Amino acid sequence: MSYETLQTQLNQGIALVWLNRPAVRNAMNDTLIAELTDAFERAGEDDEVRAIMLAGQGSAFCAGGDLDWMKRARQFTPQENRADAAKLARLLRIVYEHPKPVVARVHGPAFAGGLGLVAACDIAVASTDAKFCLSEVKLGLIPAMISPYVIRAMGEAMARRYFLTAEVFEGAEAYRIGLVHEICVPEELDGTVNALLGHLVQGGPAALGEAKKLIREVAGRPIDDALAADTAARIAAVRASDEGQEGIAAFFEKRRPSWVPTQP
């Protein structure tokens, strides 16, 4: 599939999705949001895709909102404003609830909506040159659509600080507060991301999707009889599945499960 604002490629089961507006530091506009939504939906339906890497071309991951798009939005009617905002909200939810694991490869600025994309991914790796900012209040706005994902990633206490101050913070701070899972020097960014992707393709495709769903649906629930029954039902169903049966058989037969890629 050819896109105006993205570069996409499938490499050994990994869908590589690059934001490709380097002249504007991969700033978001309506076209990028629509194309990114399409790319993630297609990846979700493609059995060859085992995991997704989201990254930015040029000097930035994503600098937030495109200035021309923001200028046009000033003229929107209330109905147009809601419809426009709903498109970004839908994209973020698709990324967050995607059936395949999503890894963010972050370098340079990840501001506003770009930071929201990072928070919506399952795993985020940032280089030490990465910079993060929730800049909305300085424009008289709020980080509304991205807030569910950012608050889950960094916690309410840190969200209070960075939503309100709009401070720029670096990769080390993003790691400290839980927004990203690993930091590394720029020269090691690709190697670190590739190592994580290598781990992901070892997992059963259906199990990875069910594990993601398990986290979303168990987090925050009280530990009670209902939760115990729910989790027992989940493992019973997975054990009886074709994938579960293949994984257990492969373990006892001391061989690779059928889904593990053959080493080149």
C-alpha contacts under 8 A as a table, 3 or more apart, distances in Angstrom:
res1	aa1	res2	aa2	distance
1	M	8	T	7.64
2	S	6	L	8.00
2	S	7	Q	7.61
2	S	8	T	7.87
3	Y	6	L	5.36
3	Y	7	Q	6.76
3	Y	35	E	6.74
4	E	31	T	7.89
4	E	32	L	7.90
4	E	35	E	7.97
5	T	19	L	6.34
5	T	20	N	5.07
5	T	21	R	5.88
5	T	31	T	7.15
5	T	32	L	5.49
5	T	35	E	7.20
6	L	17	V	6.86
6	L	18	W	5.52
6	L	19	L	4.81
6	L	20	N	4.72
6	L	21	R	7.62
6	L	32	L	7.34
6	L	35	E	7.29
6	L	36	L	7.41
7	Q	16	L	7.89
7	Q	17	V	6.00
7	Q	18	W	5.00
7	Q	19	L	6.64
7	Q	20	N	6.16
8	T	15	A	7.00
8	T	16	L	5.46
8	T	17	V	4.70
8	T	18	W	6.23
9	Q	15	A	5.80
9	Q	16	L	5.12
9	Q	17	V	6.85
10	L	13	G	6.25
10	L	14	I	5.55
10	L	15	A	4.54
10	L	16	L	6.11
10	L	49	V	7.34
11	N	14	I	5.13
11	N	15	A	6.46
11	N	16	L	7.27
13	G	48	E	5.68
13	G	49	V	4.80
13	G	50	R	5.11
13	G	51	A	6.80
13	G	201	V	7.67
14	I	49	V	5.77
14	I	50	R	5.87
14	I	51	A	5.08
14	I	52	I	5.53
14	I	53	M	7.01
14	I	197	L	7.62
15	A	43	A	7.08
15	A	49	V	6.00
15	A	50	R	7.67
15	A	51	A	6.29
15	A	52	I	4.66
15	A	53	M	6.22
16	L	52	I	6.02
16	L	53	M	5.01
16	L	54	L	6.46
16	L	55	A	7.87
17	V	39	A	7.80
17	V	52	I	7.17
17	V	53	M	5.98
17	V	54	L	4.98
17	V	55	A	6.35
18	W	54	L	5.98
18	W	55	A	4.85
18	W	56	G	5.08
18	W	57	Q	6.19
19	L	26	N	5.88
19	L	32	L	7.93
19	L	54	L	7.70
19	L	55	A	6.21
19	L	56	G	4.59
19	L	57	Q	6.02
19	L	61	F	7.52
19	L	62	C	7.67
20	N	26	N	6.04
20	N	56	G	6.42
20	N	57	Q	5.39
20	N	58	G	7.90
21	R	24	V	5.81
21	R	25	R	6.16
21	R	26	N	4.32
21	R	27	A	6.93
21	R	57	Q	7.20
22	P	25	R	4.65
22	P	26	N	5.28
22	P	56	G	7.86
22	P	57	Q	5.79
22	P	58	G	4.89
22	P	59	S	6.94
22	P	60	A	7.40
23	A	26	N	7.32
23	A	58	G	7.92
24	V	27	A	5.71
24	V	63	A	7.82
24	V	66	D	7.50
25	R	58	G	6.97
25	R	59	S	6.48
25	R	60	A	5.21
25	R	61	F	7.17
25	R	62	C	5.93
25	R	63	A	5.58
26	N	56	G	6.66
26	N	57	Q	7.40
26	N	60	A	6.72
26	N	61	F	6.63
26	N	62	C	4.77
26	N	63	A	6.18
26	N	64	G	7.85
27	A	62	C	5.44
27	A	63	A	5.01
27	A	64	G	5.10
27	A	65	G	5.23
27	A	66	D	4.78
27	A	114	G	7.94
28	M	31	T	7.97
28	M	32	L	5.83
28	M	33	I	6.66
28	M	62	C	7.34
28	M	63	A	7.71
28	M	64	G	5.88
28	M	65	G	4.75
28	M	66	D	5.18
28	M	113	G	7.55
28	M	114	G	7.89
29	N	32	L	5.38
29	N	33	I	6.29
29	N	65	G	6.43
29	N	66	D	5.44
29	N	69	W	5.61
30	D	33	I	5.17
30	D	34	A	6.15
30	D	69	W	7.25
30	D	84	D	7.83
31	T	34	A	5.16
31	T	35	E	6.05
32	L	35	E	5.11
32	L	36	L	5.86
33	I	36	L	5.21
33	I	37	T	6.09
33	I	87	K	7.18
33	I	88	L	6.39
33	I	91	L	6.92
34	A	37	T	5.17
34	A	38	D	6.27
34	A	87	K	7.56
35	E	38	D	5.00
35	E	39	A	6.10
36	L	39	A	5.03
36	L	40	F	6.19
36	L	91	L	7.41
37	T	40	F	5.36
37	T	41	E	6.16
37	T	91	L	5.31
37	T	94	I	7.34
38	D	41	E	5.12
38	D	42	R	6.11
39	A	42	R	5.21
39	A	43	A	6.17
40	F	43	A	5.01
40	F	44	G	6.16
40	F	94	I	7.28
40	F	95	V	7.03
40	F	98	H	7.78
41	E	44	G	5.12
41	E	45	E	6.55
41	E	94	I	7.58
42	R	45	E	5.23
42	R	46	D	6.26
43	A	46	D	5.13
43	A	49	V	6.11
43	A	52	I	7.89
44	G	47	D	7.76
44	G	49	V	7.52
44	G	98	H	6.70
44	G	99	P	6.19
44	G	100	K	6.60
46	D	49	V	5.61
47	D	50	R	7.31
49	V	52	I	7.44
49	V	100	K	7.73
50	R	100	K	6.19
50	R	101	P	7.54
50	R	200	L	7.83
50	R	201	V	6.14
50	R	205	P	6.48
51	A	100	K	5.24
51	A	101	P	4.97
51	A	102	V	6.02
51	A	103	V	7.85
51	A	197	L	7.08
51	A	200	L	7.03
51	A	201	V	7.10
52	I	100	K	6.92
52	I	101	P	6.24
52	I	102	V	4.73
52	I	103	V	6.18
53	M	102	V	5.86
53	M	103	V	4.84
53	M	104	A	5.89
53	M	105	R	6.88
54	L	102	V	7.14
54	L	103	V	6.15
54	L	104	A	4.84
54	L	105	R	6.05
55	A	61	F	6.06
55	A	104	A	6.08
55	A	105	R	4.96
55	A	106	V	6.35
56	G	59	S	7.88
56	G	60	A	6.03
56	G	61	F	4.25
56	G	62	C	6.60
56	G	105	R	7.76
56	G	106	V	7.46
56	G	107	H	7.77
57	Q	60	A	6.81
57	Q	61	F	7.06
59	S	107	H	7.37
59	S	108	G	5.83
59	S	109	P	7.93
60	A	63	A	6.68
60	A	106	V	7.90
60	A	107	H	5.83
60	A	108	G	4.29
60	A	109	P	5.06
60	A	110	A	6.99
61	F	105	R	7.83
61	F	106	V	5.57
61	F	107	H	5.56
61	F	108	G	5.92
61	F	109	P	5.84
61	F	110	A	5.47
61	F	114	G	7.05
62	C	109	P	6.15
62	C	110	A	4.93
62	C	111	F	6.44
62	C	113	G	7.74
62	C	114	G	4.71
62	C	115	L	7.72
63	A	109	P	5.59
63	A	110	A	5.47
63	A	111	F	4.93
63	A	112	A	7.26
63	A	113	G	7.87
63	A	114	G	6.13
64	G	110	A	7.02
64	G	111	F	4.92
64	G	112	A	4.88
64	G	113	G	4.91
64	G	114	G	5.14
64	G	115	L	7.78
65	G	69	W	7.22
65	G	70	M	6.78
65	G	112	A	7.40
65	G	113	G	6.76
66	D	69	W	5.25
66	D	70	M	6.21
67	L	70	M	4.99
67	L	71	K	6.17
68	D	71	K	5.03
68	D	72	R	6.32
69	W	72	R	5.18
69	W	73	A	6.16
70	M	73	A	4.96
70	M	74	R	6.57
71	K	74	R	5.43
71	K	75	Q	7.53
72	R	75	Q	5.67
72	R	76	F	7.04
73	A	76	F	5.11
73	A	81	N	7.01
76	F	79	Q	7.73
76	F	80	E	5.38
76	F	81	N	5.65
77	T	80	E	5.04
77	T	81	N	6.08
78	P	81	N	5.04
78	P	82	R	6.29
79	Q	82	R	5.27
79	Q	83	A	6.24
80	E	83	A	5.08
80	E	84	D	5.99
81	N	84	D	5.15
81	N	85	A	6.13
82	R	85	A	5.16
82	R	86	A	6.02
83	A	86	A	5.09
83	A	87	K	6.62
84	D	87	K	5.49
84	D	88	L	7.24
85	A	88	L	5.53
85	A	89	A	6.36
85	A	145	M	7.41
86	A	89	A	4.89
86	A	90	R	6.01
87	K	90	R	5.13
87	K	91	L	6.30
88	L	91	L	5.03
88	L	92	L	6.25
88	L	145	M	7.08
89	A	92	L	5.31
89	A	93	R	6.33
89	A	145	M	5.28
89	A	146	I	7.34
90	R	93	R	5.18
90	R	94	I	6.18
91	L	94	I	5.10
91	L	95	V	6.32
92	L	95	V	5.17
92	L	96	Y	6.12
92	L	116	G	7.61
92	L	117	L	6.57
92	L	120	A	6.20
92	L	145	M	8.00
92	L	146	I	7.31
93	R	96	Y	4.96
93	R	97	E	5.88
93	R	120	A	7.54
94	I	97	E	5.31
94	I	98	H	5.52
95	V	98	H	5.16
95	V	102	V	7.44
95	V	117	L	7.87
95	V	120	A	6.05
95	V	121	C	6.35
96	Y	120	A	4.77
96	Y	121	C	5.89
96	Y	122	D	7.18
96	Y	149	Y	7.98
97	E	212	K	7.72
97	E	213	K	7.55
98	H	101	P	7.11
98	H	102	V	7.71
98	H	209	G	7.82
99	P	208	L	7.61
99	P	209	G	4.67
99	P	210	E	7.94
99	P	212	K	7.49
100	K	205	P	7.55
100	K	208	L	6.93
100	K	209	G	5.93
101	P	121	C	7.92
101	P	122	D	6.21
101	P	200	L	7.45
101	P	208	L	7.09
101	P	209	G	7.47
101	P	212	K	7.84
102	V	121	C	5.28
102	V	122	D	5.31
102	V	123	I	6.54
103	V	121	C	5.94
103	V	122	D	6.03
103	V	123	I	4.78
103	V	124	A	5.59
103	V	125	V	7.51
103	V	193	V	7.62
103	V	197	L	7.71
104	A	118	V	5.94
104	A	121	C	6.21
104	A	122	D	7.93
104	A	123	I	6.28
104	A	124	A	4.55
104	A	125	V	6.11
105	R	124	A	6.32
105	R	125	V	5.34
105	R	126	A	6.20
105	R	189	L	7.51
105	R	190	D	7.96
105	R	193	V	6.74
106	V	110	A	7.36
106	V	118	V	7.83
106	V	124	A	7.22
106	V	125	V	6.04
106	V	126	A	4.53
106	V	127	S	6.39
106	V	130	A	6.46
107	H	110	A	7.65
107	H	126	A	5.93
107	H	127	S	5.42
107	H	128	T	7.71
107	H	129	D	6.09
107	H	130	A	4.51
107	H	131	K	7.60
107	H	186	P	7.65
108	G	127	S	7.94
108	G	129	D	5.60
108	G	130	A	4.14
108	G	131	K	5.69
109	P	130	A	5.69
109	P	131	K	4.65
109	P	132	F	5.92
110	A	113	G	7.86
110	A	114	G	4.79
110	A	115	L	4.91
110	A	118	V	7.83
110	A	130	A	7.19
110	A	131	K	6.05
110	A	132	F	4.99
110	A	133	C	6.86
111	F	114	G	5.01
111	F	115	L	5.09
111	F	131	K	7.65
111	F	132	F	5.36
111	F	133	C	4.72
111	F	134	L	6.01
111	F	135	S	6.92
112	A	115	L	5.27
112	A	116	G	6.42
112	A	133	C	6.13
112	A	134	L	4.75
112	A	135	S	5.85
112	A	136	E	6.64
112	A	143	P	6.93
113	G	116	G	4.75
113	G	117	L	6.28
113	G	143	P	7.82
113	G	146	I	6.64
114	G	117	L	5.12
114	G	118	V	6.54
115	L	118	V	5.08
115	L	119	A	6.32
115	L	132	F	6.54
115	L	133	C	7.15
115	L	134	L	7.33
115	L	150	V	7.79
116	G	119	A	5.05
116	G	120	A	6.22
116	G	146	I	4.84
116	G	147	S	7.51
116	G	149	Y	6.65
116	G	150	V	6.11
117	L	120	A	5.12
117	L	121	C	6.54
117	L	146	I	7.75
118	V	121	C	5.45
118	V	124	A	6.40
118	V	179	L	7.84
118	V	180	V	7.90
119	A	122	D	7.79
119	A	124	A	7.77
119	A	149	Y	5.38
119	A	150	V	5.28
119	A	152	R	7.98
119	A	153	A	5.89
119	A	179	L	6.43
119	A	180	V	7.94
120	A	149	Y	5.43
120	A	150	V	7.53
121	C	124	A	6.68
123	I	180	V	7.06
123	I	181	H	6.32
124	A	179	L	7.54
124	A	180	V	4.74
124	A	181	H	5.49
124	A	182	E	6.90
125	V	180	V	5.82
125	V	181	H	5.89
125	V	182	E	4.87
125	V	183	I	5.80
125	V	184	C	7.85
125	V	189	L	7.51
125	V	192	T	7.66
125	V	193	V	6.69
126	A	129	D	7.97
126	A	130	A	6.14
126	A	171	G	6.08
126	A	180	V	6.66
126	A	182	E	6.34
126	A	183	I	4.84
126	A	184	C	6.61
126	A	189	L	7.24
127	S	130	A	5.51
127	S	171	G	6.54
127	S	183	I	5.34
127	S	184	C	4.90
127	S	185	V	5.27
127	S	186	P	5.05
127	S	188	E	7.99
127	S	189	L	6.00
128	T	170	E	7.19
128	T	171	G	5.28
128	T	172	A	6.94
128	T	183	I	6.29
128	T	184	C	5.86
128	T	185	V	5.30
128	T	186	P	6.50
129	D	170	E	7.27
129	D	171	G	6.90
129	D	185	V	7.63
129	D	186	P	6.98
130	A	170	E	5.87
130	A	171	G	5.33
131	K	168	V	6.54
131	K	169	F	5.70
131	K	170	E	4.54
131	K	171	G	6.22
132	F	168	V	5.57
132	F	169	F	5.25
132	F	170	E	6.06
132	F	171	G	7.55
132	F	174	A	7.59
133	C	162	Y	7.48
133	C	166	A	6.03
133	C	167	E	6.03
133	C	168	V	4.67
133	C	169	F	6.44
134	L	137	V	7.91
134	L	143	P	7.02
134	L	162	Y	6.29
134	L	163	F	5.79
134	L	166	A	5.13
134	L	167	E	7.26
134	L	168	V	7.71
135	S	138	K	5.84
135	S	139	L	7.39
135	S	163	F	7.64
135	S	166	A	4.68
135	S	167	E	7.41
136	E	139	L	5.43
136	E	140	G	6.59
136	E	141	L	4.87
136	E	142	I	5.11
136	E	143	P	5.90
136	E	163	F	7.82
136	E	166	A	7.16
137	V	140	G	4.78
137	V	141	L	4.87
137	V	142	I	5.55
137	V	143	P	7.93
137	V	163	F	7.38
137	V	164	L	6.82
137	V	165	T	7.92
137	V	166	A	6.76
138	K	141	L	7.18
138	K	166	A	6.97
142	I	163	F	7.81
143	P	146	I	5.81
143	P	147	S	5.85
143	P	163	F	7.33
144	A	147	S	5.30
145	M	148	P	7.21
146	I	149	Y	5.74
146	I	150	V	6.16
147	S	150	V	5.11
147	S	151	I	5.79
148	P	151	I	5.52
148	P	152	R	6.25
149	Y	152	R	5.15
149	Y	153	A	6.16
150	V	153	A	5.03
150	V	154	M	6.07
150	V	155	G	7.63
150	V	159	A	7.37
150	V	179	L	7.59
151	I	154	M	5.44
151	I	155	G	4.86
151	I	156	E	5.51
151	I	159	A	5.87
152	R	155	G	5.51
152	R	156	E	7.66
153	A	178	G	6.01
153	A	179	L	5.15
154	M	157	A	7.97
154	M	158	M	6.00
154	M	159	A	6.50
154	M	177	I	5.41
154	M	178	G	5.19
154	M	179	L	5.18
155	G	158	M	5.72
155	G	159	A	6.14
155	G	177	I	7.80
156	E	159	A	4.95
156	E	160	R	6.14
157	A	160	R	5.29
157	A	161	R	6.86
158	M	161	R	5.18
158	M	162	Y	6.28
158	M	177	I	7.15
159	A	162	Y	5.24
159	A	163	F	5.47
159	A	164	L	7.97
160	R	163	F	5.56
160	R	164	L	6.09
161	R	164	L	5.50
161	R	165	T	5.94
162	Y	165	T	5.24
162	Y	166	A	5.34
162	Y	167	E	6.14
163	F	166	A	5.83
169	F	173	E	6.25
169	F	174	A	7.12
170	E	173	E	5.53
170	E	174	A	6.29
171	G	174	A	4.90
171	G	175	Y	6.12
171	G	180	V	7.86
171	G	183	I	6.46
172	A	175	Y	5.14
172	A	176	R	6.21
172	A	183	I	6.89
173	E	176	R	4.88
173	E	177	I	6.22
174	A	177	I	5.46
174	A	178	G	6.19
174	A	179	L	5.06
174	A	180	V	5.70
175	Y	178	G	5.18
175	Y	179	L	5.92
175	Y	180	V	4.92
175	Y	181	H	6.02
175	Y	182	E	6.40
175	Y	183	I	6.75
176	R	179	L	7.79
177	I	180	V	7.99
178	G	181	H	6.50
180	V	183	I	7.48
184	C	187	E	7.99
184	C	188	E	6.05
184	C	189	L	6.10
184	C	192	T	7.71
185	V	188	E	5.52
185	V	189	L	6.53
186	P	189	L	5.19
187	E	190	D	7.43
188	E	191	G	5.32
188	E	192	T	6.06
189	L	192	T	5.25
189	L	193	V	6.19
190	D	193	V	5.18
190	D	194	N	5.97
191	G	194	N	5.10
191	G	195	A	6.10
192	T	195	A	5.21
192	T	196	L	6.53
193	V	196	L	5.26
193	V	197	L	6.28
194	N	197	L	4.99
194	N	198	G	6.03
195	A	198	G	5.00
195	A	199	H	6.48
196	L	199	H	5.13
196	L	200	L	6.38
197	L	200	L	5.00
197	L	201	V	6.46
198	G	201	V	5.59
198	G	202	Q	6.93
199	H	202	Q	5.48
199	H	203	G	7.40
200	L	203	G	5.66
201	V	204	G	7.59
201	V	205	P	7.81
201	V	259	W	7.98
201	V	260	V	6.52
201	V	261	P	7.34
202	Q	259	W	7.42
202	Q	260	V	5.26
202	Q	261	P	7.59
203	G	207	A	6.95
203	G	208	L	6.36
203	G	259	W	7.79
203	G	260	V	7.45
204	G	207	A	5.01
204	G	208	L	6.08
204	G	243	E	6.83
204	G	247	G	7.75
204	G	259	W	6.38
204	G	260	V	7.93
205	P	208	L	5.29
205	P	209	G	6.58
205	P	259	W	7.53
206	A	209	G	5.20
206	A	210	E	6.16
206	A	243	E	7.26
207	A	210	E	4.96
207	A	211	A	5.88
207	A	238	V	7.59
207	A	243	E	7.87
208	L	211	A	5.03
208	L	212	K	6.27
209	G	212	K	5.19
209	G	213	K	6.30
210	E	213	K	4.97
210	E	214	L	5.98
211	A	214	L	4.91
211	A	215	I	6.34
212	K	215	I	5.32
212	K	216	R	6.47
213	K	216	R	5.17
213	K	217	E	6.10
214	L	217	E	5.26
214	L	218	V	5.78
215	I	218	V	5.40
215	I	219	A	5.73
216	R	219	A	5.84
217	E	221	R	7.74
218	V	221	R	5.55
218	V	227	L	7.70
221	R	227	L	7.53
222	P	227	L	7.32
223	I	226	A	7.98
223	I	227	L	5.96
223	I	228	A	7.31
224	D	227	L	5.40
224	D	228	A	6.31
225	D	228	A	5.03
225	D	229	A	6.12
226	A	229	A	5.18
226	A	230	D	6.10
227	L	230	D	4.96
227	L	231	T	6.13
228	A	231	T	5.36
228	A	232	A	6.12
229	A	232	A	5.13
229	A	233	A	6.14
230	D	233	A	5.20
230	D	234	R	6.30
231	T	234	R	5.02
231	T	235	I	6.42
232	A	235	I	5.46
232	A	236	A	6.17
233	A	236	A	5.11
233	A	237	A	6.21
234	R	237	A	5.30
234	R	238	V	6.31
235	I	238	V	5.02
235	I	239	R	5.95
236	A	239	R	5.23
236	A	240	A	6.39
237	A	240	A	5.32
237	A	241	S	6.34
238	V	241	S	5.10
238	V	243	E	7.70
238	V	244	G	5.69
239	R	244	G	4.81
239	R	245	Q	6.33
240	A	244	G	6.26
240	A	245	Q	6.38
241	S	244	G	5.11
241	S	245	Q	6.13
242	D	245	Q	5.15
242	D	246	E	6.12
243	E	246	E	5.08
243	E	247	G	6.12
244	G	247	G	5.14
244	G	248	I	6.25
245	Q	248	I	5.33
245	Q	249	A	6.09
246	E	249	A	5.10
246	E	250	A	6.00
246	E	257	P	6.41
246	E	258	S	7.36
247	G	250	A	5.16
247	G	251	F	6.26
247	G	257	P	5.57
248	I	251	F	5.14
248	I	252	F	6.49
249	A	252	F	5.36
249	A	253	E	6.01
250	A	253	E	5.00
250	A	254	K	5.81
250	A	255	R	5.09
250	A	256	R	5.94
250	A	257	P	5.26
251	F	254	K	5.14
251	F	255	R	6.48
251	F	256	R	7.66
251	F	257	P	7.78
252	F	255	R	7.93
256	R	259	W	7.99
256	R	260	V	6.33
257	P	260	V	5.75
